[in-house]
Amino acid sequence: MGERGPSARGPWATPAPVRAAFFDVDGTLLSLSQNRVPESALAALSRLRESGVTPVLATGRTHYLLSMVDLSVFDAMVTFNGQLVEVGERVVHSNPLDPADVASVVRQVRGGAFECLFMERDRMYLSGANGLTRAMEELTHNHFELAPAEQALQSDVYQLNVFLAPGEEHLLLDQTSHLKTTRWSDLFVDGMPDVGGKDAGVRIVMDELGLAPEECVAFGDGGNDVDMFGAVGTSVAMGNGGADARAAATYVTDHVDEDGIWNACVRLGLIDAPLWGDARDARR
C-alpha cells in the first residue's frame, strides 16, 4: 500500500470522490489530554461541510456524554457503538441489549465478578467503584452516578462498559448468549448486541443517505473502530491510535494533538489548504 503514515505528505488516494466522513470521538475528534476538540479539527469539520462532504459522528458515547462536541455540525449520528442511529431528527435504528443478557450481567455484578456501567438512552449509572472505574473516570473526564445494577432490569440498555482487564472477556461472554465485546481501553470492554457494532451503524447511515462504501472515509483510533474501517472505502487511524487500529487503516495520520484530522483531510484532497502547521507558519 506504500507509505501510510503522516510522513507521506500526500496526496492520499481514495477509490471514489468522498461524500461522507465518519468520526470517532475519544482520541480522534476529542483530545483526551485537553478534553476538547482541537481548533484544527473544528476547522476541518467546517471546511468539509463547505466542500459538500457530510460529517457523521460514530462513537461509543451518546448525547449526554457529548457536551464537549458541537452536535449541530453532524448530519447523522451513530452512537452507543452502533446501537442507536439518527439521521437528522429521525431515529432510524434502535438495537438495545437482549434483556436476558442484561439480567445475567446484573447477576454477575451482584456476585462480585466485575463492576459495570449501564448505558440507557437517556441516562447511565455505575454499579460500584474500584481502581478500574476511577481510572476510567480520570481518563475520560467523567464522573458516573452510582446506582444498584438492578435498575438495568427496568429499561432498555444499549451498551455496557464492563470493567475487565484484557484476557478476562470470557467472564462476561461465557454467561451471555447474544453479546459481543470490543475494547477501546485496557480498563474496560464495551458490551453490545452480537449483531451490532459501529460497522452496522455506518452501513445504516450509508443506506439512508444513498452512499456507497467507496464514497466514505472513517477516522478512528481504537479497537472499536476496526470494524467500521472495514465498512468504508478509506480509513484513517490517528497517530495516537492503538496498534490494531493503525494496522487496519488505509492511512495513519498525525496525533490528535498534532492536528491529525485537518492534516488527513488535506492529504486526502478533501480540504484545499496547507497542512495545519504549514498554514500556521505562513500566517506568522
C-alpha positions, 0 to 999 in steps of 0.5 A, spaced: 500 500 500 506 504 500 507 509 505 501 510 510 503 514 515 503 522 516 510 522 513 507 521 506 505 528 505 500 526 500 496 526 496 492 520 499 488 516 494 481 514 495 477 509 490 471 514 489 470 522 490 468 522 498 461 524 500 461 522 507 466 522 513 465 518 519 468 520 526 470 517 532 470 521 538 475 519 544 482 520 541 480 522 534 475 528 534 476 529 542 483 530 545 483 526 551 489 530 554 485 537 553 478 534 553 476 538 547 476 538 540 482 541 537 481 548 533 484 544 527 479 539 527 473 544 528 476 547 522 476 541 518 469 539 520 467 546 517 471 546 511 468 539 509 461 541 510 463 547 505 466 542 500 459 538 500 462 532 504 457 530 510 460 529 517 457 523 521 459 522 528 460 514 530 462 513 537 461 509 543 458 515 547 451 518 546 448 525 547 449 526 554 456 524 554 457 529 548 457 536 551 464 537 549 462 536 541 458 541 537 452 536 535 449 541 530 455 540 525 453 532 524 448 530 519 447 523 522 449 520 528 451 513 530 452 512 537 452 507 543 457 503 538 452 502 533 446 501 537 442 507 536 442 511 529 439 518 527 439 521 521 437 528 522 431 528 527 429 521 525 431 515 529 432 510 524 435 504 528 434 502 535 438 495 537 438 495 545 441 489 549 437 482 549 434 483 556 436 476 558 443 478 557 442 484 561 439 480 567 445 475 567 450 481 567 446 484 573 447 477 576 454 477 575 455 484 578 451 482 584 456 476 585 462 480 585 465 478 578 466 485 575 463 492 576 459 495 570 456 501 567 449 501 564 448 505 558 440 507 557 438 512 552 437 517 556 441 516 562 447 511 565 449 509 572 455 505 575 454 499 579 460 500 584 467 503 584 474 500 584 481 502 581 478 500 574 472 505 574 476 511 577 481 510 572 476 510 567 473 516 570 480 520 570 481 518 563 475 520 560 473 526 564 467 523 567 464 522 573 458 516 573 452 516 578 452 510 582 446 506 582 444 498 584 445 494 577 438 492 578 435 498 575 438 495 568 432 490 569 427 496 568 429 499 561 432 498 555 440 498 555 444 499 549 451 498 551 455 496 557 462 498 559 464 492 563 470 493 567 475 487 565 482 487 564 484 484 557 484 476 557 478 476 562 472 477 556 470 470 557 467 472 564 462 476 561 461 472 554 461 465 557 454 467 561 451 471 555 448 468 549 447 474 544 453 479 546 459 481 543 465 485 546 470 490 543 475 494 547 477 501 546 481 501 553 485 496 557 480 498 563 474 496 560 470 492 554 464 495 551 458 490 551 453 490 545 448 486 541 452 480 537 449 483 531 451 490 532 457 494 532 459 501 529 460 497 522 452 496 522 451 503 524 455 506 518 452 501 513 445 504 516 447 511 515 450 509 508 443 506 506 439 512 508 443 517 505 444 513 498 452 512 499 456 507 497 462 504 501 467 507 496 464 514 497 466 514 505 472 515 509 472 513 517 477 516 522 478 512 528 483 510 533 481 504 537 479 497 537 472 499 536 473 502 530 476 496 526 470 494 524 467 500 521 474 501 517 472 495 514 465 498 512 468 504 508 472 505 502 478 509 506 480 509 513 484 513 517 487 511 524 490 517 528 497 517 530 495 516 537 491 510 535 492 503 538 496 498 534 490 494 531 487 500 529 493 503 525 494 496 522 487 496 519 487 503 516 488 505 509 492 511 512 495 513 519 495 520 520 498 525 525 496 525 533 490 528 535 494 533 538 498 534 532 492 536 528 491 529 525 484 530 522 485 537 518 492 534 516 488 527 513 483 531 510 488 535 506 492 529 504 486 526 502 484 532 497 478 533 501 480 540 504 484 545 499 489 548 504 496 547 507 497 542 512 495 545 519 502 547 521 504 549 514 498 554 514 500 556 521 507 558 519 505 562 513 500 566 517 506 568 522 
